[in-house]
Every structure is written in C-alpha cells, then in structure tokens.
C-alpha cells in the first residue's frame, strides 16, 4: 500500500518536477510507476471529492498532461531494461549479461565506476578485491571471447571491456580515485592552475625537483623516492579523513598536493 504522505506529495503540482529524477533512477521504476499512476487517477477526481479530502491539492489540466507525458517517458525508459536478445527483464544494475539467454548486454552509461567494479563508494578501497573483480569481468567480457559471435555481441563486449578497463584504472590509484569521487560531487581540479597554491608548498616542490635533477647516484634518487612515498601516504590518510567527514574542499586541496607529488614519483621512475 502506498504511503499517504507520499501520495500527498506526488499529487501536488509543485512536486511534479521531482518525478523525472525518480524515473531516471532504475531502482525506483516500479514504485514510481505506482505513484504516478495514482497521481494520474487522482486528476480525474471530482472537485467535490477533492474538497472532502483537505489533504489533497487540486491539480490543473495542464498538470495532468504533464503527468501523462512523464508516464510516457517512464514507459519508454522501462523498455530499455529488457534484454536486447531475448526480451526478458534485466533487473541487475549494471547488467553485463542476461541471466536468461546469457547474451552480453550494452553498457549502462548511468552506472558509476564503483558500481561497475562492485565496490563501496569509499576512498579506502580494497584494491585486492578490485583486482579480483577486474580479472573476473575481463575473463568473461574480453572481445577475444566473441570473435565467432554476432556483430552486436562483439560491439557490446568491446564497449563493456573498455569501460571495465577505465573503471579499474581510475579506482586503482588513490589520486585518480579521489579525483573521480570529487567529480561525482560535481567538483573538478583545473589543469595547470597554481594561483591558489601555498607558496611554502611550491617552494618545497621546487627544492625536491632540484634535488632530483642534481642527484648523481641511485642512492640519492632512492632517498628522495622514499620521502615522496611517505608524503603520498600521509596525503592519502588526510584525503580519506576529509572525504569521510564530507569536507570536500579540504579533500580537493590535498588532492592538488598529491598530483604534484605523484608527478615527482613518476619523474623518479623515468
């Protein structure tokens, strides 16, 4: 039975702008269908019935048309949940294979990398589990397994395999993982912007680079490398704590520093 409170909200014209967001959420489709259908039926209530139920707010004819339009959108979106080969409903998100015919499915563009790799959306990621998931998916999705399949299956396996590769590479390292988590929150770090950087921090970076350029032995390079890794480990802990607390600006500042130290680490490996 649908909650009366939810029914009240759905049937107000002010709340109708929320419905498209509900339709976009695959996991809410079945419930949304019920709520929207009830809302559509409510439009046909007589004004007398409406007056006798003070908890409901009348809706206009234009609002009714808007709801009908949303319902049509819902119907169109729900069709995309069916397997392209056998037509059965595909409930899992993201779905790599149909559980009925075992045909590879097209990639779910709305799925996050965390969902694709079946990981909790947290900075403190279990990289061993991530690697296992990656190998398991590539073992079944790799295009080499579909050379004798239909063209459509070959295309979908190629798309899915490339998406898994990108998700794995992004989540594997702390820097790219942290930047992606900020991206999910709508935050981006601009390339090549040092205007807001701490002068003391920039001076530290300059000294490290000069020491690296002037190193004459492998021992000197290794010493700088050990100090850089220690700094990266410290930044990793700070970023994890900031993201856990929801302090996105602090996490962003630490990630900017991590980018610089990661560049130094790459330079050492060259």
NORQUI-V293043 format. One line per field, one symbol per residue. psi: psi as a letter, one per 40 degrees, with the letter a starting at -180 (. if undefined). A space follows every 50 residues. Layout:
psi->???
//
This chain:
psi->hhhdddddddeiddededdddddehdeedddddddddddddddeiidddd degeeihiiidddddddddddddddddddeeihedeeihhdihihdihed efiiiiiheehiddddefiigidgigddddddddddddddehddefdeai ddddddddddddddddddddedidddddddddddeehihihfhedeihdd dddddddddddddeheidddddddddddddddddddddddddddeegddd dddddddddddddddddde.
//
